[in-house]
Amino acid sequence: MSGKILPGGFAICSKGVRGVGRVVIYGLGDLGEKLAYLCASQLSFNDELWLAGRSQKTVAEIAAMADFVACSRHGPRIYQTVWDLSDQAAMQTELDHIAPDVVIFLATRLTWWKVAKLPTYVKDAIGPGGFGVWTAVHVDLLLQFAAVVEGLRHAPWLMIGPYPDVAAPILRAIGLEKIAGFGNVDELAMLAALQYREADDIRLVAHHSVESRLFAGTALPPYDLHVRIGGEWVKKALFKPFDWPGGTRSHIWTAASAMRTLLALLGSHPELIHIPGPMGLPGGYPCRVSANGIVLDLAPRMSPHDAVVINEAAMKFDGIEQIGPSGTVYFTKLAQEALRQGLGLNWEALSVSDIPMAANVLVRRYQELLENSSVSN
């Protein structure tokens, strides 16, 4: 599990003003690979980029390509390592050695785009319940990694890709605080910037459910979008800009959000970035972000309490009634019915201790439905 630096022309590099930023990406699926190449092109030659995953072949291939990108742009030093979440002691040892400033965690038991492969009748039954019915598959591996992070001598910022609007409050409930998601609300903020090009400031409070319903063309959950035009703050609406692309094509958009969030977390000057799950809050918020931390930066006359209330109301459109103080996820009645009708599961709530079991059940049920569909066709 020892890290290995790849060959490259880095001998001439010297430390800049910011010093060395150490970044780890764990989970090199399609999104992780795209983000690795963005990091290789945009991080400084002072920085270290560690690429980690379970498959030595995959890690080595992506690290080699990232090194070519880095060399072409005088980018960061590229390292590679192979990790298995079941060996938490070994992971702790290596992370203590690396001492990363930021760890970007992308691994999930069942990525969102694979759900689209389910038979139509299953998707029709599950769909009304919202994305929250799949919470366990996105949080299971994060909980395992959280146990590693809790034992580190130097706590890094944990940037989470899988369903951060809901995963972050669960992680906060078990004791993690240096949490930041990416995508979701930040993608919507980027859309708003395109839709209101005359705006010189944008502040958006929005849950994942807003983005999913926006592109589905259905009624939007509660959200709050303020834009400043000519020094005046006004409320505006979001509108669907294009059809959601199939498969993983949208991952470059999410990777772009992750990249600007990462650069803000490494920088000394606070940047306005929209963050899902900042410090474990539910949903997404405008924040000022720097290496010194994350601070909510809401529109005028909006309190943090108001913003949380908006996101908690919007969370119900994802099928989650509430997230309890201990991290228990309570499903809405509609989500409970969707779980019964679509997956044959009678779940009203999932505690943190239930999540590994629930993730196993969801993955197994997903595989069974795919196999049955294949046989019937």
Backbone torsions as a table, in degrees:
resi	resn	phi	psi	omega
1	MET	NA	6.9	-178.2
2	SER	-71.4	143.9	-178.2
3	GLY	-74.0	152.0	179.4
4	LYS	-132.6	130.1	176.3
5	ILE	-86.1	139.1	179.1
6	LEU	-83.6	158.5	177.2
7	PRO	-65.5	149.7	179.1
8	GLY	174.8	164.7	-175.9
9	GLY	-88.0	66.7	-174.3
10	PHE	-107.0	4.9	-175.4
11	ALA	-64.0	-28.6	-176.4
12	ILE	-83.3	-5.2	-174.8
13	CYS	-68.6	143.3	173.8
14	SER	-133.5	159.5	-178.3
15	LYS	-68.8	137.8	176.3
16	GLY	-96.7	-165.8	-176.1
17	VAL	-64.2	-42.1	-174.5
18	ARG	-74.0	-22.6	-175.9
19	GLY	82.9	-169.4	-175.4
20	VAL	-82.9	127.7	169.9
21	GLY	-106.2	127.7	-178.0
22	ARG	-109.0	122.2	-175.0
23	VAL	-125.3	134.1	175.3
24	VAL	-116.8	131.8	170.8
25	ILE	-111.8	119.9	175.7
26	TYR	-112.3	124.1	-178.9
27	GLY	106.4	94.9	-172.6
28	LEU	-108.4	50.3	169.0
29	GLY	-75.6	-157.3	-175.9
30	ASP	-61.0	-46.8	179.0
31	LEU	-64.5	-44.8	-179.5
32	GLY	-61.6	-38.2	178.7
33	GLU	-66.8	-45.0	178.7
34	LYS	-61.1	-42.6	-179.7
35	LEU	-66.8	-36.6	179.0
36	ALA	-58.8	-41.9	-178.3
37	TYR	-73.0	-34.7	174.5
38	LEU	-63.7	-44.3	178.1
39	CYS	-60.9	-41.8	-178.7
40	ALA	-63.3	-29.8	-178.3
41	SER	-90.1	-23.2	-171.3
42	GLN	-114.6	-20.6	174.5
43	LEU	-71.8	159.4	-177.5
44	SER	-78.4	159.5	175.5
45	PHE	-66.5	-13.2	175.1
46	ASN	-75.0	-20.9	-167.5
47	ASP	-85.9	163.2	172.9
48	GLU	-118.0	130.8	176.5
49	LEU	-116.5	115.4	178.9
50	TRP	-102.9	125.4	179.2
51	LEU	-108.4	124.0	-171.9
52	ALA	-132.3	146.8	176.3
53	GLY	-171.9	-176.3	-177.5
54	ARG	-84.1	-32.4	-174.4
55	SER	-94.4	116.9	-179.4
56	GLN	-61.6	-38.4	-179.2
57	LYS	-64.3	-46.7	-179.3
58	THR	-63.8	-46.4	-179.9
59	VAL	-59.6	-45.1	-177.5
60	ALA	-64.4	-41.5	-178.6
61	GLU	-66.7	-45.3	-179.0
62	ILE	-69.4	-38.5	178.0
63	ALA	-63.3	-38.5	179.0
64	ALA	-63.8	-44.0	178.5
65	MET	-66.0	-39.9	178.2
66	ALA	-62.7	-35.2	-179.9
67	ASP	-67.2	-37.7	175.7
68	PHE	-61.7	-43.9	179.0
69	VAL	-62.5	-45.3	-179.1
70	ALA	-61.2	-42.5	-179.8
71	CYS	-64.3	-36.1	-178.6
72	SER	-70.8	-21.0	-175.2
73	ARG	-117.9	12.0	-173.7
74	HIS	52.5	47.3	-174.3
75	GLY	-88.7	-160.8	-172.0
76	PRO	-74.3	163.6	170.0
77	ARG	-73.2	133.2	-175.2
78	ILE	-104.5	127.1	175.3
79	TYR	-120.1	157.5	177.1
80	GLN	-134.3	149.2	178.4
81	THR	-155.9	152.9	-179.7
82	VAL	-112.2	125.5	-178.1
83	TRP	-123.3	148.6	171.0
84	ASP	-125.2	122.5	-177.1
85	LEU	-60.4	-20.1	179.5
86	SER	-73.8	-17.6	179.0
87	ASP	-104.2	73.2	-173.5
88	GLN	-68.7	-33.1	-179.7
89	ALA	-64.0	-43.2	179.6
90	ALA	-66.2	-38.9	178.3
91	MET	-64.2	-42.0	178.0
92	GLN	-60.1	-44.2	-179.1
93	THR	-59.1	-46.5	-177.3
94	GLU	-71.2	-39.7	178.6
95	LEU	-65.6	-34.7	174.0
96	ASP	-63.4	-34.9	178.0
97	HIS	-70.3	-43.5	-178.8
98	ILE	-70.1	-38.9	-175.7
99	ALA	53.1	59.1	-176.5
100	PRO	-69.5	149.8	171.1
101	ASP	-79.7	-35.9	-178.0
102	VAL	-139.6	134.4	169.6
103	VAL	-115.3	125.2	177.8
104	ILE	-102.1	113.5	-174.6
105	PHE	-104.4	120.6	-174.3
106	LEU	-121.3	-3.1	-174.1
107	ALA	-74.5	140.6	177.3
108	THR	-145.3	155.7	-180.0
109	ARG	-73.8	-27.1	-177.5
110	LEU	-154.7	101.9	-175.1
111	THR	-67.9	153.3	-170.9
112	TRP	-58.3	-38.0	-173.2
113	TRP	-74.7	-18.5	176.7
114	LYS	-73.3	-26.1	178.2
115	VAL	-60.8	-28.9	179.7
116	ALA	-65.1	-13.9	179.8
117	LYS	-84.3	-7.1	178.8
118	LEU	-64.4	155.1	177.1
119	PRO	-56.7	149.5	-176.0
120	THR	-58.2	-40.3	-177.4
121	TYR	-65.5	-30.4	177.7
122	VAL	-73.2	-45.3	179.1
123	LYS	-62.1	-37.1	178.5
124	ASP	-64.9	-33.5	179.8
125	ALA	-77.9	-37.6	-177.2
126	ILE	-80.3	-36.9	-171.5
127	GLY	-47.8	-48.5	-178.4
128	PRO	-61.1	-20.3	-179.6
129	GLY	-75.0	-20.1	179.6
130	GLY	92.0	165.9	-175.6
131	PHE	-64.8	-23.1	-176.2
132	GLY	-61.5	-18.5	178.9
133	VAL	-62.9	-20.4	-178.8
134	TRP	-97.1	12.6	-175.2
135	THR	-50.4	-44.9	-172.8
136	ALA	-60.3	-38.6	-177.0
137	VAL	-70.1	-22.3	-179.7
138	HIS	-90.8	-19.8	-175.0
139	VAL	-101.7	-22.8	-173.1
140	ASP	-55.2	-55.1	-177.8
141	LEU	-68.6	-33.1	176.1
142	LEU	-60.5	-40.6	178.3
143	LEU	-63.8	-38.8	177.0
144	GLN	-64.0	-42.1	-179.7
145	PHE	-70.0	-33.3	178.6
146	ALA	-58.7	-36.4	178.2
147	ALA	-63.8	-31.7	176.1
148	VAL	-71.0	-46.5	-176.7
149	VAL	-62.1	-38.8	-178.6
150	GLU	-60.4	-26.3	-177.2
151	GLY	-93.9	3.2	-176.8
152	LEU	-78.5	148.7	177.1
153	ARG	-69.8	-35.8	-179.8
154	HIS	-120.0	112.5	-176.8
155	ALA	-78.0	118.0	177.1
156	PRO	-83.9	167.0	165.9
157	TRP	-70.7	134.1	178.1
158	LEU	-105.2	107.1	175.4
159	MET	-91.7	121.2	-173.9
160	ILE	-113.2	132.2	177.9
161	GLY	-90.0	-43.5	-175.6
162	PRO	-70.8	110.3	171.3
163	TYR	44.0	58.2	-173.4
164	PRO	-65.1	-28.0	-179.1
165	ASP	-58.2	-28.8	-179.2
166	VAL	-109.8	-37.5	-179.3
167	ALA	-63.5	-38.8	-177.0
168	ALA	-61.4	-46.1	177.6
169	PRO	-62.7	-31.1	177.4
170	ILE	-67.9	-43.4	178.1
171	LEU	-64.5	-38.1	177.7
172	ARG	-62.6	-37.5	-178.7
173	ALA	-63.9	-26.7	180.0
174	ILE	-98.0	6.7	169.6
175	GLY	117.0	-7.4	178.5
176	LEU	-82.5	143.5	-179.4
177	GLU	-126.0	-32.6	-177.6
178	LYS	-83.8	74.5	-172.9
179	ILE	-123.1	137.8	172.7
180	ALA	-149.2	128.9	171.8
181	GLY	-89.4	-172.4	174.0
182	PHE	-154.6	170.3	-174.3
183	GLY	75.3	-159.1	176.8
184	ASN	50.6	-104.4	-177.7
185	VAL	-59.8	-33.4	-179.7
186	ASP	-70.8	-35.9	174.6
187	GLU	-63.1	-40.8	177.0
188	LEU	-65.1	-37.7	177.4
189	ALA	-64.6	-37.1	175.9
190	MET	-65.3	-39.0	175.5
191	LEU	-61.2	-45.2	-179.9
192	ALA	-60.5	-37.3	178.9
193	ALA	-64.3	-34.5	177.1
194	LEU	-74.0	-38.5	-176.6
195	GLN	-75.4	-29.4	-180.0
196	TYR	-123.6	71.7	-174.1
197	ARG	-65.0	-21.4	-179.9
198	GLU	-79.9	-9.3	-178.2
199	ALA	-72.0	139.7	175.6
200	ASP	-107.7	4.0	174.2
201	ASP	-162.2	141.0	-178.3
202	ILE	-134.2	130.3	176.2
203	ARG	-130.4	117.9	-174.9
204	LEU	-127.2	129.5	170.7
205	VAL	-110.9	116.8	-174.9
206	ALA	-159.6	143.4	177.4
207	HIS	-91.9	162.0	174.3
208	HIS	-49.2	-36.2	-176.2
209	SER	-61.1	-27.5	179.7
210	VAL	-66.6	-45.6	179.8
211	GLU	-64.2	-45.1	-177.2
212	SER	-63.6	-38.7	179.7
213	ARG	-78.2	-31.1	177.0
214	LEU	-59.1	-47.7	-177.4
215	PHE	-79.2	-18.4	174.4
216	ALA	-81.1	-13.0	179.8
217	GLY	74.7	24.6	179.6
218	THR	-106.9	175.3	-177.1
219	ALA	-57.5	135.3	-176.5
220	LEU	-83.1	141.2	172.9
221	PRO	-68.4	173.4	175.5
222	PRO	-60.1	137.1	172.0
223	TYR	-157.6	168.1	-177.1
224	ASP	-135.6	113.5	178.2
225	LEU	-118.7	115.1	174.3
226	HIS	-113.9	133.7	173.9
227	VAL	-124.7	146.9	177.5
228	ARG	-105.1	123.8	-179.3
229	ILE	-128.0	119.1	-179.4
230	GLY	60.4	33.8	178.7
231	GLY	84.8	-3.4	-179.5
232	GLU	-108.4	134.2	175.9
233	TRP	-87.8	128.8	178.6
234	VAL	-135.4	152.6	176.4
235	LYS	-89.4	139.5	-179.0
236	LYS	-132.4	169.8	178.4
237	ALA	-111.7	152.5	171.5
238	LEU	-88.9	149.5	173.9
239	PHE	-139.7	153.2	-174.8
240	LYS	-67.1	121.3	-175.0
241	PRO	-89.8	-28.2	-177.4
242	PHE	-165.2	167.1	176.0
243	ASP	-73.0	138.5	-179.9
244	TRP	-62.0	127.8	-178.2
245	PRO	-68.8	151.8	-179.3
246	GLY	-76.6	162.7	175.6
247	GLY	59.9	-134.7	-172.5
248	THR	-104.6	12.7	-175.8
249	ARG	-59.6	-33.2	-178.2
250	SER	-71.7	-8.8	-177.2
251	HIS	-61.8	-26.9	179.8
252	ILE	-68.2	-31.3	176.3
253	TRP	-65.2	-47.2	178.7
254	THR	-64.2	-40.0	178.7
255	ALA	-63.7	-36.4	177.6
256	ALA	-63.8	-40.1	175.8
257	SER	-62.8	-45.2	179.3
258	ALA	-60.2	-39.1	-177.3
259	MET	-64.7	-44.8	-178.4
260	ARG	-73.5	-28.8	174.3
261	THR	-66.9	-43.6	178.9
262	LEU	-61.5	-47.0	-179.3
263	LEU	-61.5	-36.4	177.1
264	ALA	-65.2	-42.1	-179.5
265	LEU	-66.2	-23.8	178.7
266	LEU	-91.8	-12.4	-173.1
267	GLY	-89.9	162.9	-179.5
268	SER	-91.4	-22.1	-178.2
269	HIS	-98.9	124.8	-178.6
270	PRO	-60.1	129.6	179.0
271	GLU	-112.4	145.5	174.9
272	LEU	-81.0	110.4	179.2
273	ILE	-131.6	143.5	175.3
274	HIS	-90.5	127.6	-171.0
275	ILE	-124.1	125.8	167.1
276	PRO	-82.0	134.0	176.7
277	GLY	69.3	32.3	-178.8
278	PRO	-63.7	128.4	-179.2
279	MET	55.2	23.3	176.7
280	GLY	91.3	9.4	177.1
281	LEU	-75.4	151.7	177.4
282	PRO	-77.5	139.7	177.6
283	GLY	76.7	-165.5	-172.5
284	GLY	-121.7	154.0	-170.8
285	TYR	-147.9	153.2	167.6
286	PRO	-75.1	135.1	-175.1
287	CYS	-138.9	155.0	167.1
288	ARG	-98.1	123.9	-169.2
289	VAL	-126.0	133.2	174.2
290	SER	-156.9	-179.3	177.2
291	ALA	-62.7	-18.4	179.2
292	ASN	-83.4	-9.7	176.9
293	GLY	137.0	-170.2	-177.4
294	ILE	-124.5	131.2	178.7
295	VAL	-130.4	132.3	175.6
296	LEU	-60.1	139.2	178.6
297	ASP	-134.2	77.6	-171.4
298	LEU	-82.2	166.2	175.7
299	ALA	-64.0	158.1	179.8
300	PRO	-55.2	142.0	175.8
301	ARG	70.1	13.1	173.5
302	MET	-110.0	127.8	178.7
303	SER	-91.9	159.3	173.7
304	PRO	-55.1	-38.2	178.7
305	HIS	-61.5	-44.6	178.7
306	ASP	-58.9	-43.1	-178.0
307	ALA	-64.8	-42.4	178.4
308	VAL	-63.8	-40.5	179.1
309	VAL	-60.9	-40.8	177.4
310	ILE	-60.5	-46.2	-177.6
311	ASN	-69.6	-36.0	178.1
312	GLU	-67.8	-34.4	176.0
313	ALA	-68.6	-41.8	-179.9
314	ALA	-69.3	-28.7	179.8
315	MET	-59.0	-30.1	-180.0
316	LYS	-63.6	-28.5	178.2
317	PHE	-72.2	-13.9	171.0
318	ASP	-92.6	2.2	177.2
319	GLY	92.4	11.7	-178.4
320	ILE	-115.2	115.8	-178.9
321	GLU	-69.6	-45.2	177.3
322	GLN	-167.1	163.8	172.2
323	ILE	-117.3	117.1	-175.0
324	GLY	-72.0	168.1	-179.1
325	PRO	-58.5	-27.7	179.7
326	SER	-91.7	3.6	179.3
327	GLY	95.5	2.5	178.8
328	THR	-68.1	132.7	178.6
329	VAL	-97.6	122.4	178.4
330	TYR	-105.9	124.0	-177.4
331	PHE	-84.3	149.3	172.8
332	THR	-70.0	164.4	176.7
333	LYS	-59.0	-39.0	-180.0
334	LEU	-65.2	-39.8	178.1
335	ALA	-68.2	-39.2	177.1
336	GLN	-60.1	-41.8	178.9
337	GLU	-67.3	-38.7	178.2
338	ALA	-63.8	-40.6	177.2
339	LEU	-62.7	-39.9	178.6
340	ARG	-67.4	-50.4	-174.3
341	GLN	-72.7	-39.0	-175.2
342	GLY	-88.4	-33.7	-173.3
343	LEU	-125.4	-2.4	179.0
344	GLY	68.0	33.1	-176.1
345	LEU	-117.8	131.7	179.7
346	ASN	-103.9	79.5	-178.1
347	TRP	-116.9	126.3	173.6
348	GLU	-99.9	-30.1	-178.3
349	ALA	-158.2	159.6	175.4
350	LEU	-132.3	121.0	173.1
351	SER	-80.3	168.3	177.9
352	VAL	-58.0	-39.6	179.8
353	SER	-70.3	-19.3	178.1
354	ASP	-80.1	-19.9	-168.0
355	ILE	-61.8	-43.7	178.1
356	PRO	-58.4	-44.8	177.4
357	MET	-61.1	-46.4	-177.7
358	ALA	-63.8	-38.8	177.9
359	ALA	-62.9	-42.9	177.7
360	ASN	-60.7	-42.6	-179.4
361	VAL	-64.5	-44.6	-179.0
362	LEU	-64.1	-43.0	179.5
363	VAL	-64.2	-44.9	179.7
364	ARG	-62.9	-43.4	179.8
365	ARG	-65.5	-39.2	176.8
366	TYR	-59.1	-47.7	-178.9
367	GLN	-64.1	-39.5	178.3
368	GLU	-62.9	-43.3	-179.5
369	LEU	-65.3	-39.1	176.9
370	LEU	-65.1	-43.2	-179.7
371	GLU	-65.1	-43.3	178.9
372	ASN	-63.0	-38.9	178.1
373	SER	-64.4	-40.5	179.7
374	SER	-65.1	-40.4	179.8
375	VAL	-66.2	-42.7	-177.0
376	SER	-68.9	-24.1	178.9
377	ASN	-88.2	NA	NA
